[in-house]
Amino acid sequence: MLLSSLTFTGCGSAGVNSAETSSPPSEAVLSSLTCANGSITGAGTDSCTVTLTAAAGTGGQAVSLSSNNSAVVVPSAVTVAAGSSSASFTATISTVSTAQTATLTASSGGGIQTYGISLGVVAAAPTLALSATSVSLGTVAVGGTGAGSVTLTSSGTAAVTVSAGSVSGTGYTISGVSFPLILNSGQTAKLGIAFSPTAAGLVSGTVTLTSNSSTGTTSTISLSGTGQPVSSGLSCTNGSITGAGTDTCTATLNAAAGTGGQAVSLSSNNAAVVVPSAVTVAAGATSATFTATISAVSTAQTATLTATSGGGTETYGISLGAAVPTLKLQSTSIPFGDVTDGTPAYQSVILTSSGTVAVTVSAGSVSGTGYTISGVSFPTTLNPGQTATLQIEFDPTTPGVSDGAVTLTSNSSAGTTSTISLSGTGMALSYEVILTWDAPTDSSDPALGYNVYRAISGSSTYELLNSSLDATTTYTDSTVQNATAYVYYVESVDAAGNPAVPSNTYTVSIP
């Protein structure tokens, strides 16, 4: 339908009904900017506050910030929290060399506020700062050097001059800095400190620095360090040992041990050589002895002993010879030959230790009738090269051949049993009677020879002993028997075969 006319009723202005609209809420206006300090000398900070004419709406309200002086730094903005009418921020101030003014500006909601801060100049002040006022060099080997350092810093607003530096205390030195030393503000230098002890014990010292520092013209650094002697030698009496035994060894320090003495750790790389785990060098002494115990080895070896103390290590080598006990016999067969019963015969055999270590003959025995041994007691030990003489006696009691043997038991590498064979023949004991007489001198008919007669004592029956005339005045009777007494007489015979008057009788008892 086509609208052709409008009709209005009532009075007032004509209008058209429409949907109702709303405009954004207006921001609160910045009403003030203040800081806690209106004047600051030197570096520092200032706490500042911005204030709105009304509480910030939902989401808060940002306030832009700025500074017209680079010596004062503020954040680019600060937010006033929803429902709050103010917010704080920090202004950071750097040191300036001339008096200045910094203007802070804050703007928000169309409002702009400013705040001026006066920046004062800090008076020039040379200041020496030390990174440490005490330095411990710890434990340092005698003959060695421990090192430390302290950093010197010019922490004031003007250059500091360190005019002199000195050090006290035995073994301490300083380096790295030449005096006089000028450090501009913020500049550093490293002072080297060294400790080279010459003896055992705690050593204290001091570094003294003289400067124009505003904190005091004298700065001191206390020093401490302990000298520690170190192992400097290890030796033994014998560098070469064969077989079991002991060796006396000495551990040496390069300086006298301090109070309480100083332990030296010991070790051996060969189980055949045993040493104590440690030996203590007495206070004031530089060395200590200990005993190495050596076991016999079957092959040639080397043992290395090690001594350690104070960071120093020393070694010593001992050669171990193969232990070979050997028993050598001068002879393994002894013939006695014929020996008369009741008349002992003696022979000897030399026993020699011909190996590299002592040989022990633990037992000795003899077999065979009439044989005995003497001269050696068992067990007996013979060191290398040493000898012993074994006496062997053969004293037969009955006629006939007698064989025997000496058996020696030892630890010889040539065999645990050594045998000496024995042989001999017992001979019955025989006696003879030798008769002598004088030729007759009262006969005009000289004697052509003599007949010798014998009878057993107590018997009147005499027998002629010689089968032919004995032309001499002596006769040997080899047919006598043991335990028998005999009576003899001699009768001379002339050339015609006529016997003369018998001589007197002579009685002989055979044992």
C-alpha positions in Angstrom: 0.0 0.0 0.0 1.3 3.5 -0.8 1.6 5.8 2.1 0.4 9.2 1.1 0.3 11.2 4.3 1.6 11.4 7.9 -0.5 12.5 10.7 1.1 13.8 14.0 -0.8 14.4 17.2 0.2 16.3 20.3 2.5 19.2 20.5 6.3 19.6 20.4 8.8 18.5 17.8 8.1 15.8 15.5 10.3 12.7 15.8 10.7 9.1 14.7 10.8 6.2 17.1 14.0 4.1 16.7 16.2 1.6 18.6 18.0 3.1 21.6 21.9 3.2 21.4 24.8 3.7 24.0 28.2 5.5 23.7 31.5 4.1 25.2 32.1 5.1 28.8 34.6 8.0 29.0 38.1 7.4 30.6 39.1 9.0 33.9 41.4 12.0 33.4 45.0 11.9 34.8 45.0 14.3 37.7 48.5 14.1 39.2 52.1 12.8 39.0 54.3 12.7 42.1 57.6 11.1 43.3 58.9 10.4 46.7 62.1 12.4 46.2 62.3 15.6 44.3 66.0 15.7 44.5 68.6 12.8 44.1 72.4 12.9 44.2 74.2 10.0 42.6 72.7 6.8 41.4 69.6 5.5 42.9 65.8 4.9 42.4 62.7 7.0 43.1 59.2 5.7 43.8 56.5 7.6 41.8 52.7 7.6 41.6 50.1 8.6 39.0 46.5 9.5 40.0 43.3 9.6 38.0 40.2 11.7 38.7 38.1 8.6 39.1 38.5 4.9 39.4 39.7 3.1 36.3 37.1 1.1 34.5 36.9 -2.6 33.7 40.3 -3.8 32.4 42.2 -0.9 34.1 43.5 2.3 32.5 47.0 2.7 31.0 49.0 5.8 31.8 51.9 6.7 29.3 55.2 7.7 30.9 58.3 9.4 29.6 61.5 11.2 30.8 63.3 14.0 29.0 66.7 13.0 30.6 68.5 9.7 29.8 69.9 9.7 33.4 66.4 9.0 34.6 64.7 5.9 33.1 61.0 5.1 33.6 58.8 2.4 32.1 56.9 3.4 28.9 53.5 3.0 30.7 51.9 1.9 33.9 48.4 0.5 34.3 45.9 1.7 37.0 44.0 -1.4 38.0 40.2 -1.6 37.5 38.5 0.0 40.4 41.6 1.8 41.5 42.5 5.5 40.9 46.3 5.3 41.2 49.4 3.2 40.4 53.1 3.3 41.3 56.2 2.8 39.2 60.0 3.2 39.8 62.3 5.7 38.2 65.9 4.5 38.0 68.6 7.3 38.3 72.2 7.1 37.0 75.1 9.2 38.3 75.6 12.5 36.5 78.8 14.6 36.4 76.9 18.0 36.4 73.8 19.2 38.3 70.7 18.5 36.1 66.9 18.4 36.1 64.8 15.6 34.7 61.1 16.1 33.8 58.8 13.1 34.0 55.6 13.2 31.9 52.4 11.1 32.4 49.3 11.3 30.2 46.0 9.4 30.2 42.3 10.2 29.5 43.3 13.5 27.9 45.0 14.7 31.0 48.8 15.4 31.1 50.9 15.8 34.2 54.6 16.5 34.7 57.1 16.2 37.6 60.6 17.5 37.9 63.5 15.7 39.7 66.7 17.5 40.5 69.8 15.4 39.9 72.8 16.4 42.1 76.5 15.6 41.4 78.3 13.1 43.7 81.6 14.4 44.9 84.7 12.5 43.4 85.7 9.7 45.8 88.6 7.2 44.9 87.8 3.8 46.5 89.8 0.6 46.4 87.8 -2.6 46.8 89.3 -6.1 47.3 87.6 -9.3 46.1 88.9 -11.0 49.3 90.6 -9.9 52.5 91.9 -13.3 53.3 93.4 -16.0 51.1 94.2 -19.6 52.1 96.7 -21.3 49.9 95.9 -24.7 51.5 98.5 -27.5 51.8 101.5 -27.0 49.5 104.4 -29.5 49.0 107.7 -28.3 50.3 109.7 -27.3 47.1 106.4 -26.7 45.2 104.3 -23.6 44.8 100.7 -22.8 45.6 98.9 -19.9 43.8 96.0 -17.6 44.6 94.8 -14.1 43.6 92.8 -11.1 44.7 91.1 -8.7 42.3 91.7 -5.0 43.0 88.8 -2.8 41.8 88.5 1.0 41.6 84.9 1.2 42.9 84.7 5.0 43.6 83.8 7.9 41.4 87.5 8.8 40.8 90.7 7.0 40.0 92.4 5.2 42.9 96.2 5.0 43.2 97.8 2.1 45.0 101.2 3.6 45.7 102.8 0.5 47.3 102.3 -3.2 48.1 104.3 -5.5 50.2 104.1 -9.1 51.5 105.3 -10.7 54.8 105.5 -14.4 55.8 108.1 -17.0 54.8 107.6 -18.3 51.4 105.0 -15.8 50.2 105.4 -13.6 47.1 103.1 -11.3 45.1 103.1 -10.6 41.3 101.0 -9.3 38.5 100.9 -5.7 39.7 103.5 -3.0 39.5 103.5 -0.1 42.0 102.4 2.6 41.9 99.2 1.3 40.3 96.5 3.7 39.0 93.0 2.3 38.5 90.4 4.5 36.9 86.8 4.2 38.1 85.5 0.7 37.4 89.0 -0.6 36.3 90.4 -3.8 37.9 93.8 -5.5 38.3 94.6 -9.0 39.5 97.2 -9.4 42.3 98.9 -12.8 42.2 99.9 -14.5 45.4 102.3 -17.4 45.6 103.3 -19.7 48.5 106.5 -21.8 48.2 107.1 -23.4 51.6 110.5 -24.5 52.7 109.5 -26.5 55.8 106.6 -28.3 57.3 103.8 -26.6 59.2 101.4 -23.7 59.1 102.8 -20.4 57.8 100.8 -17.1 58.1 101.5 -13.9 56.1 100.0 -10.6 55.1 99.8 -8.5 51.9 99.7 -4.7 52.7 98.5 -2.2 50.1 98.9 1.6 50.5 96.5 3.8 48.5 94.4 7.0 48.5 91.2 5.0 48.9 88.4 6.9 50.7 87.9 3.8 52.8 91.3 3.9 54.3 94.9 4.4 53.1 96.0 0.8 54.2 94.3 -2.4 53.0 95.5 -5.8 54.2 95.0 -9.3 53.0 95.7 -12.1 55.5 97.5 -15.2 54.1 97.7 -18.8 55.3 99.2 -21.9 54.0 100.7 -25.2 55.2 104.0 -26.6 54.1 103.9 -30.4 53.4 107.2 -32.4 53.0 107.0 -34.9 50.1 108.6 -38.2 49.4 112.0 -37.6 47.8 113.8 -41.0 48.2 113.3 -44.7 48.6 116.2 -47.2 48.9 116.9 -50.6 50.3 120.1 -52.3 51.6 120.0 -55.0 49.0 118.9 -54.5 45.4 119.1 -58.2 44.7 117.9 -61.1 46.8 117.8 -64.8 46.1 115.5 -66.9 48.2 113.6 -66.0 51.3 114.9 -63.2 53.5 114.4 -59.6 54.6 115.7 -56.3 53.3 116.0 -53.0 55.3 114.6 -50.1 53.4 114.5 -46.3 54.0 111.8 -43.8 53.0 113.0 -40.2 52.8 111.2 -36.8 52.8 112.6 -33.6 51.2 112.2 -31.8 54.6 111.8 -32.6 58.2 108.4 -33.9 59.2 106.2 -31.6 61.2 104.6 -32.0 64.7 103.1 -35.5 65.0 105.3 -36.9 62.3 104.3 -37.7 58.7 103.0 -41.0 57.3 104.5 -42.4 54.1 102.3 -44.9 52.3 104.1 -48.0 51.0 103.2 -50.7 48.5 104.7 -53.6 46.5 103.7 -54.8 43.1 104.9 -58.3 43.8 103.3 -60.7 46.4 106.7 -62.2 47.0 107.8 -58.9 48.6 105.7 -57.7 51.5 106.0 -54.3 53.1 103.9 -52.5 55.7 101.1 -50.3 54.5 102.8 -47.2 55.9 105.7 -46.0 57.9 105.9 -42.8 60.0 108.7 -40.3 59.8 109.1 -38.9 63.3 108.6 -35.2 63.9 111.9 -33.3 63.1 113.3 -36.3 61.1 113.6 -36.7 57.3 113.6 -40.5 57.0 112.3 -43.7 58.5 113.2 -47.3 58.0 111.0 -50.4 57.4 111.5 -54.1 56.6 110.6 -55.7 53.4 110.0 -59.5 53.8 110.9 -61.6 50.8 109.6 -65.0 49.9 111.5 -67.4 47.8 110.5 -67.5 44.1 111.1 -70.3 41.6 111.8 -67.9 38.7 113.8 -64.7 38.5 111.5 -61.7 39.0 111.5 -58.0 39.9 109.5 -56.3 42.6 108.9 -52.5 42.6 108.3 -50.8 45.9 106.5 -47.5 46.0 106.5 -44.8 48.7 104.1 -41.9 48.6 103.7 -38.9 50.9 102.7 -35.2 50.5 102.0 -35.7 46.8 105.5 -37.1 46.1 106.1 -40.6 44.8 109.3 -42.6 44.8 110.0 -46.2 43.6 112.7 -48.8 44.1 113.3 -52.1 42.3 114.4 -55.3 43.9 115.7 -58.2 41.8 114.5 -61.6 43.0 116.7 -64.5 42.1 115.3 -68.0 41.6 115.6 -70.0 44.8 117.3 -73.3 43.9 118.5 -75.4 46.9 121.0 -78.0 45.7 122.9 -80.7 47.6 126.1 -82.0 46.0 127.9 -85.1 47.3 131.7 -85.4 46.9 131.1 -89.1 46.1 128.2 -91.5 45.8 130.2 -94.7 46.4 132.7 -95.5 49.2 134.7 -98.7 49.0 136.4 -99.6 52.3 138.2 -102.7 50.9 139.5 -105.3 53.4 139.2 -104.3 57.0 140.4 -106.4 59.9 137.8 -107.3 62.4 138.0 -105.0 65.4 140.1 -102.4 63.6 137.7 -99.7 62.4 138.3 -97.9 59.0 137.2 -94.4 58.3 136.3 -92.4 55.2 134.6 -89.1 54.7 132.2 -87.5 52.1 131.9 -83.7 51.7 128.4 -82.3 51.4 128.2 -79.0 49.5 125.3 -76.5 49.1 125.8 -75.8 45.4 122.5 -74.0 44.7 121.4 -70.4 44.9 119.8 -70.7 48.4 120.4 -72.7 51.5 119.7 -76.5 51.4 118.4 -78.3 54.4 119.4 -81.9 55.0 116.5 -82.9 57.3 117.6 -86.5 58.0 120.5 -88.9 57.5 120.6 -92.7 58.1 123.0 -95.6 57.4 122.4 -99.3 56.7 124.7 -102.3 56.6 126.5 -104.3 59.3 129.4 -102.5 60.8 128.7 -99.0 59.3 128.0 -95.8 61.3 128.0 -92.1 60.4 129.0 -89.0 62.4 130.2 -85.4 61.9 126.8 -84.0 60.9 123.8 -83.4 63.1 120.4 -83.6 61.5 118.6 -81.5 60.5 121.4 -79.3 59.2 121.2 -76.2 56.9 124.0 -75.3 54.5 124.0 -71.8 53.0 125.1 -71.5 49.3 128.7 -72.6 49.1 128.8 -74.0 52.6 130.1 -77.5 53.2 129.9 -80.2 55.9 132.0 -83.4 56.3 130.1 -86.6 56.8 132.3 -89.3 58.6 131.6 -92.9 57.7 133.1 -95.7 59.9 133.3 -99.4 59.0 134.0 -101.7 62.0 133.4 -105.3 61.0 132.8 -107.8 63.8 132.8 -110.9 61.6 134.7 -111.8 58.5 133.0 -111.4 55.1 131.6 -108.9 52.6 129.3 -106.2 54.0 127.4 -103.8 51.8 125.6 -100.7 53.1 124.3 -97.3 52.2 124.0 -93.8 53.6 120.6 -92.1 52.8 120.3 -88.3 53.1 116.9 -86.6 52.9 116.9 -82.9 51.9 115.0 -80.2 49.9 117.6 -80.4 47.1 116.4 -79.5 43.6 118.4 -82.5 42.4 116.2 -84.9 44.4 114.9 -85.2 47.9 116.9 -88.4 48.5 120.6 -88.7 48.0 122.4 -92.1 48.5 126.0 -93.1 49.1 126.7 -96.8 48.5 129.1 -98.5 50.9 131.1 -101.7 50.5 133.8 -103.5 52.6 135.1 -106.9 53.6 135.6 -107.9 57.2 138.9 -109.8 57.8 139.6 -112.0 60.8 142.1 -110.6 63.2 145.6 -112.3 62.8 148.7 -112.2 65.1 152.3 -113.3 64.6 155.2 -113.8 67.0 158.6 -112.6 66.0 161.5 -114.3 67.7 165.1 -113.1 67.8 168.2 -114.6 69.5 171.9 -114.3 69.7 174.2 -116.8 68.0 176.2 -119.0 70.4 179.7 -117.7 71.2 181.2 -120.5 73.4 181.2 -123.2 70.8 184.3 -124.0 68.7 182.0 -125.5 66.1 180.0 -122.7 64.5 176.2 -123.1 64.0 175.1 -123.8 60.5 171.5 -122.9 61.4 168.7 -123.0 63.9 165.5 -125.0 64.6 162.6 -123.3 66.3 160.3 -125.3 68.6 156.9 -124.3 70.0 154.5 -125.8 72.6 151.2 -124.6 73.9 151.7 -123.3 77.4 151.2 -126.1 79.9 152.1 -128.8 77.4 155.4 -130.7 77.3 155.0 -131.5 73.6 157.0 -129.2 71.3 156.7 -129.1 67.6 159.4 -128.0 65.1 158.1 -124.9 63.3 160.7 -124.5 60.5 160.9 -127.1 57.8 164.6 -126.3 57.1 167.3 -124.7 59.1 166.9 -121.0 59.7 170.2 -119.5 58.8 169.3 -116.2 60.6 168.8 -115.4 64.2 165.2 -114.4 63.7 162.0 -116.3 63.1 158.3 -115.1 62.5 155.5 -117.4 63.7 152.3 -116.5 61.8 150.3 -119.6 62.9 149.4 -118.4 66.4 145.8 -118.3 67.5 143.9 -115.8 69.5 143.6 -116.2 73.3 146.5 -118.8 73.4 149.8 -118.8 75.2 152.9 -120.4 73.6 156.3 -121.4 74.8 159.3 -121.2 72.4 162.9 -122.4 72.4 165.7 -122.4 69.8 168.2 -125.1 69.0 171.4 -124.5 67.0 172.7 -127.1 64.6 176.3 -127.5 63.4 177.6 -128.4 59.9 177.5 -132.1 60.8 173.8 -131.8 61.7 174.4 -132.1 65.4 172.0 -130.1 67.6 173.4 -128.1 70.5 171.9 -127.6 73.8 168.5 -125.9 73.5 168.1 -122.2 74.4 166.1 -120.9 77.3 162.3 -120.9 76.7 160.2 -117.8 75.9 156.5 -117.6 76.7 154.1 -115.4 74.6 150.4 -114.9 75.3 148.2 -114.0 72.3 145.3 -111.7 73.1 
